[in-house]
Amino acid sequence: MASAKVNTASDVRAKTPDELTGLLQDLRKEQFNLRFQRATGQQENTSRVRVVRRDIARVKTILAERARSAAKA
């Protein structure tokens, strides 16, 4: 699983597109595992679901910003 550290926007912006894609994949795997834990009643840290969901949104937003700026150029 990914670390428990919250990815800030400045941390995410410093990454390359390949790193962002890998991070997004890791976060989606973690999200799946957290959903599975919730369904089976094994989830301990319920707030992690929210953090992961927001991290996914943050990464997707920055990827979209970069795609828009590349399309303009």
C-alpha positions in Angstrom: 0.0 0.0 0.0 1.0 3.6 -0.4 2.3 5.6 2.5 -0.1 7.2 4.9 1.4 10.6 3.9 -1.1 13.0 2.3 0.1 14.2 -1.1 0.0 18.0 -1.2 -0.6 19.8 -4.5 3.0 21.1 -4.5 4.4 17.6 -4.0 2.3 16.3 -6.8 3.2 19.1 -9.2 6.9 18.4 -8.7 6.5 14.9 -10.1 6.9 13.9 -13.8 3.9 12.6 -15.8 5.2 9.0 -15.5 5.5 9.3 -11.7 2.0 10.8 -11.6 0.6 7.9 -13.6 2.3 5.4 -11.3 1.0 7.3 -8.2 -2.5 7.2 -9.6 -2.3 3.5 -10.2 -1.0 2.9 -6.7 -3.8 5.1 -5.2 -6.4 3.2 -7.1 -5.1 -0.1 -5.9 -5.2 1.2 -2.4 -8.7 2.5 -2.9 -9.8 -1.0 -4.1 -8.2 -2.6 -1.1 -9.9 -0.2 1.3 -13.3 -0.8 -0.3 -12.7 -4.6 0.0 -11.7 -4.2 3.7 -14.8 -2.2 4.3 -17.0 -4.8 2.7 -15.5 -7.6 4.7 -15.6 -5.6 8.0 -11.8 -5.5 8.4 -11.2 -1.8 7.9 -9.5 0.0 10.8 -8.7 3.4 9.5 -11.9 4.7 8.0 -10.5 8.2 7.3 -8.0 6.8 4.9 -10.8 6.2 2.3 -11.4 10.0 2.2 -7.7 10.8 2.0 -7.1 8.4 -0.8 -10.1 9.6 -2.7 -8.9 13.2 -2.5 -5.3 12.3 -3.5 -6.7 10.6 -6.6 -8.7 13.7 -7.4 -5.6 15.8 -6.9 -3.4 13.7 -9.2 -6.1 13.6 -11.9 -6.6 17.4 -11.7 -2.9 18.1 -12.2 -2.7 15.6 -15.1 -5.6 17.3 -16.7 -4.1 20.8 -16.2 -0.9 19.6 -17.9 -2.8 18.0 -20.8 -4.7 21.3 -21.3 -1.5 23.4 -21.2 0.2 21.0 -23.7 -2.8 21.2 -26.0 -2.6 25.0 -26.0 1.1 25.0 -26.8 
